[in-house]
Amino acid sequence: MPAVVSLSDHKYFIIRILVQCLRNDSDYCPWFCVHKMVPSSSKALIHRSFGQPENVIEISETPLEQGLSANEVLVRFLASPVNPADVIRIKGVYAIKPPLPAIGGNDGVAEIIKCGPDVKQLKVGDWVIPSLPGFGTWRTYAVGKEDDFDRIDKQLDMMTAAQLSVNPCTAYRMLEDFVDLKPGDSLIQNGANSAVGVYVIQLAKLWKINTINVVRDRENLSELVEELKQYGADYVVTEDDLSRNELMDQIWKQVPKPKLALDCIGGKNASDCLRHLDFRGTMIIYGSMTKQPLTIPASSLIYNDQKFKGYWMTRWRHENQHSPEKSSMLEFLSKAFKDGKLKSAKTIPVNLSDYKQAFEKIANGKNEGKIVFVMNE
C-alpha cells in the first residue's frame, strides 16, 4: 500500500525549500523559486595604459568564476558614475596608480546575486556599494568578499545610490570634521555647481548655515544661479565678483564672514575666496581643477591665524572602512535622500556600451551633469 502524504507534509516540504532559498543556498533552491541567474561573463570598461579616457578606455568581456569562496558574493552593478577622480586616475596623474590593465570606476551601486555559505551580513537582492575606492565599478558583474561592500537602503533612487559613497560623503565630512559650525554661521565655496558643491549647499541649508557660492561667469549664468538657489544657496557670486568690495561688503552686512572655505579650484579663484575668510577661519583644499597653486599671504598666517588643511575622501574611506562614523553618515544621508531633504545632483544616464560618446562629452566639457553608466546588460 503506498504511503499516504498529507497536505501538511507538502506544506512543510515547500516551507523548507523556501527557507533554503532565503538563505541563498542555491544547491537546494529549485527552478520554480525566484532566483538570480548566474551569468557566465562580465563586461567592463578597462584601460591597458594611462592617457585620455577617450583614447585608452575600451570595453572587454571576461569569463566569470562560477564558484564562490565561502565569504564571497557575486554582484550585478546597476549604475556607476564618472567622477573627476576617475578621469584623473585613468590619466595616470592621481595619487594612486592602479596596476594595469585596470577597470575604471570607484563609485556605484550593485545588487547581490549570489552568496557564499559563510556570508552572514548580506543576502541575495540586497543593494550594496563598495566599501573602499578602487574596486572597479564600470562593469556589469563582479565577485568580491563580503567585507568589500556596504549594504545600503534599496528604497533609494538608483541614481542617488550610485553616487552615495563619494560626493555626498565628501560634502558631509568637510562640514562635520574641521570647523564647529553653528546655525547662522557662514561658509564660502568655489566650484559651487559641482556635485560636491551642490551637496554642500543642501547640507548647509539643512543645518541652517549660510553659503556664499562661487561659480564661473557664463552665458546661462542666471539659469545656474536660479538652479543653485533651488538647492538652497543663499548667495551666488562669480569669480570676478569676489574682487568687487562693494558687492561683497553688502553680503557681509547680512551674514557673518565665513568660518570655513572649501576650495576645489586652486589658483587665483582660491586666493580671492581666502580674502573673505574670517579671522581664525579654516580653508579646506579638496581639489585643484585649475592645477594652479594656492598662494597664501603671510598675513593670513600671522595676523589672521587662519588654518589650511587638505581633505581626501579616499584616505578617509581607507581609515574608516567599517567605522561607526561611516555607518552613521551613510544612514543619515540615505534617510535625508528618502525624506526629500537632499536631492541628487543632475545626472546623465549613459549605457555602458556608449562609453565613447560619454568620454568625448567629458573631454569637450559638454556634459551638463554627472554622467552615470547604467548596466542594461
Residue pairs with C-beta under 8 A, 6 or more apart in sequence:
17 28
17 29
17 30
17 33
18 33
20 28
20 29
21 28
21 29
21 33
21 34
21 35
22 123
24 114
24 115
24 119
24 123
24 124
25 117
26 35
26 114
29 35
35 124
36 76
36 111
36 113
36 114
36 124
36 125
37 113
38 64
38 66
38 74
38 113
38 114
39 64
39 76
39 140
39 141
40 63
40 64
40 66
41 61
41 62
41 63
41 64
41 141
42 61
42 62
42 64
42 139
42 140
42 141
42 142
43 59
43 60
43 61
43 139
43 140
43 352
43 353
43 377
44 59
44 60
44 61
44 62
44 103
44 136
44 138
44 139
44 140
45 57
45 58
45 59
45 60
45 103
45 104
45 105
45 138
45 139
45 352
45 355
45 373
46 57
46 58
46 59
46 60
46 101
46 102
46 103
46 104
47 53
47 56
47 57
47 58
47 90
47 100
47 101
47 102
47 104
48 56
48 58
48 100
48 101
49 56
49 100
50 56
50 90
50 91
50 92
50 97
50 100
51 90
51 91
51 92
52 90
52 91
52 359
52 363
53 87
53 90
53 91
53 104
53 359
53 362
53 363
54 356
54 359
54 360
54 362
54 363
56 90
57 90
57 104
57 355
57 356
57 359
59 352
59 353
59 355
60 101
64 74
64 141
64 143
65 143
68 74
68 114
68 115
68 116
68 143
69 116
69 145
70 116
70 117
70 118
70 119
71 116
71 118
71 119
71 145
71 146
71 147
72 115
72 116
72 119
72 143
72 144
72 145
72 146
73 112
73 113
73 114
73 115
73 116
73 119
73 122
73 143
73 144
73 145
73 146
73 149
74 112
74 113
74 114
74 115
74 141
74 142
74 143
75 110
75 111
75 112
75 113
75 128
75 141
75 142
75 143
75 144
75 149
76 110
76 111
76 113
76 140
76 141
76 375
77 108
77 109
77 110
77 137
77 139
77 140
77 141
77 142
77 375
78 108
78 109
78 110
78 111
78 127
78 158
78 161
78 162
78 374
78 375
79 108
79 109
79 158
79 159
79 161
79 162
79 349
79 372
79 373
79 374
79 375
80 105
80 107
80 108
80 109
80 137
80 138
80 162
80 372
80 373
80 375
81 105
81 107
81 108
81 162
81 163
81 166
81 347
81 370
81 371
81 372
81 373
82 105
82 358
82 362
82 370
82 371
82 372
82 373
83 106
83 107
83 166
83 167
83 195
83 370
84 287
84 289
85 94
85 106
85 166
85 314
86 104
86 105
86 106
86 107
87 362
88 94
89 96
89 97
89 98
89 104
89 106
90 104
95 312
95 314
96 134
96 314
98 134
102 136
103 136
103 137
103 138
103 139
104 136
104 137
104 138
105 135
105 136
105 137
105 138
105 139
105 373
106 130
106 133
106 134
106 135
106 137
106 165
106 166
106 314
107 129
107 130
107 137
107 162
107 163
107 164
107 165
107 166
107 167
108 129
108 130
108 137
108 138
108 162
109 127
109 128
109 129
109 152
109 158
109 161
109 162
109 164
110 127
110 128
110 129
110 137
110 142
110 149
111 125
111 126
111 127
111 128
112 122
112 123
112 124
112 125
112 126
112 127
112 128
113 124
113 141
114 124
115 122
115 123
115 124
115 146
116 146
119 146
120 146
121 146
121 151
122 128
122 146
122 149
122 151
125 154
126 151
126 154
127 151
127 152
127 153
127 154
127 156
127 161
128 149
128 150
128 151
128 152
129 149
129 150
129 152
129 161
129 164
129 165
130 137
130 144
130 148
130 149
130 150
130 165
131 147
131 148
131 149
131 150
131 317
131 321
131 322
132 148
132 317
132 318
132 321
133 166
133 313
133 314
133 317
133 318
135 142
135 144
135 148
136 142
138 352
138 355
138 373
139 375
140 352
140 375
140 377
147 322
150 165
150 326
150 330
152 161
152 164
152 330
152 334
153 334
153 338
154 161
155 338
156 164
156 334
156 337
156 338
157 337
157 344
159 344
159 347
159 349
159 372
160 337
160 344
162 372
163 195
163 344
163 345
163 347
163 370
163 372
164 330
164 333
164 334
165 317
165 330
166 313
167 195
167 196
167 199
167 345
168 199
168 333
168 342
169 313
169 329
169 330
169 333
170 196
170 199
170 286
170 311
170 313
171 196
171 197
171 199
171 200
171 203
172 199
172 203
172 329
172 332
172 333
173 311
173 313
173 316
173 329
174 200
174 260
174 262
174 284
174 286
174 311
175 181
175 187
175 200
175 203
175 204
175 207
175 209
175 260
177 311
178 260
178 282
178 284
178 309
178 311
179 259
179 260
179 281
179 282
181 187
181 207
181 209
181 259
181 260
183 207
183 208
183 209
184 208
184 209
184 210
184 256
185 209
185 210
185 256
185 258
185 259
185 260
186 209
186 210
186 211
186 212
186 255
186 256
186 257
186 258
186 259
186 260
186 278
187 200
187 204
187 209
187 210
187 211
187 212
187 258
187 259
187 260
187 261
187 262
188 211
188 212
188 213
188 214
188 258
188 260
188 261
188 262
188 273
188 276
188 277
189 197
189 200
189 211
189 212
189 213
189 214
189 261
189 262
189 263
189 264
189 273
190 214
190 215
190 239
190 262
190 263
190 264
190 265
190 269
190 270
190 273
191 197
191 214
191 215
191 264
191 265
191 287
191 289
192 198
192 200
192 201
192 211
192 213
192 214
192 215
192 228
192 233
192 236
193 213
193 215
193 224
193 227
193 228
194 264
195 345
195 370
196 264
196 286
197 213
197 262
197 264
198 228
198 231
198 345
199 342
199 345
200 211
200 262
201 211
201 213
201 228
201 231
201 232
201 233
202 231
202 232
202 341
202 342
202 343
203 342
204 210
204 211
204 232
205 211
205 231
205 232
206 232
206 336
206 341
206 342
210 234
210 235
210 255
210 256
211 232
211 233
211 234
211 235
212 234
212 235
212 237
212 251
212 255
212 258
212 276
213 228
213 233
213 234
213 235
213 236
213 237
214 237
214 238
214 239
214 241
214 242
214 269
214 273
215 221
215 224
215 225
215 228
215 236
215 237
215 238
215 239
216 238
216 239
217 238
217 239
217 240
218 224
221 238
224 236
225 233
225 236
228 236
229 236
231 343
234 255
235 251
235 255
237 247
237 248
237 251
239 268
239 269
239 272
241 247
241 248
242 248
242 269
242 272
242 273
242 275
242 276
243 272
248 276
252 276
256 278
257 276
257 277
257 278
257 281
258 276
258 277
258 278
258 281
259 278
259 280
259 281
259 282
260 281
260 282
260 283
260 284
261 273
261 274
261 276
261 277
261 281
261 282
261 283
261 284
262 283
262 284
262 286
263 269
263 270
263 273
263 283
263 284
263 285
263 286
263 287
263 294
264 285
264 286
264 287
264 288
264 289
265 287
265 288
265 289
265 290
266 285
266 287
266 288
266 289
266 290
266 291
266 292
266 293
266 294
267 288
267 290
267 292
267 293
267 294
268 292
269 290
270 283
270 285
270 294
271 294
271 295
271 296
273 283
274 283
274 294
274 296
274 300
274 306
277 283
277 300
277 304
277 306
279 304
279 305
279 306
280 304
280 305
280 306
280 307
281 304
281 306
281 307
282 306
282 307
282 308
282 309
283 306
283 307
283 308
283 309
284 309
284 310
284 311
285 294
285 308
285 309
285 310
285 311
286 310
286 311
286 312
286 313
288 294
294 308
296 308
300 306
317 326
320 326
333 342
336 342
337 343
337 344
345 369
345 370
346 368
346 369
346 370
347 369
347 370
347 371
347 372
348 367
348 368
348 369
348 370
348 371
348 372
349 372
349 374
350 357
350 358
350 371
350 372
350 373
350 374
351 373
351 374
351 376
352 373
352 374
352 375
352 376
352 377
355 373
358 367
358 371
358 373
361 367
361 371
362 371
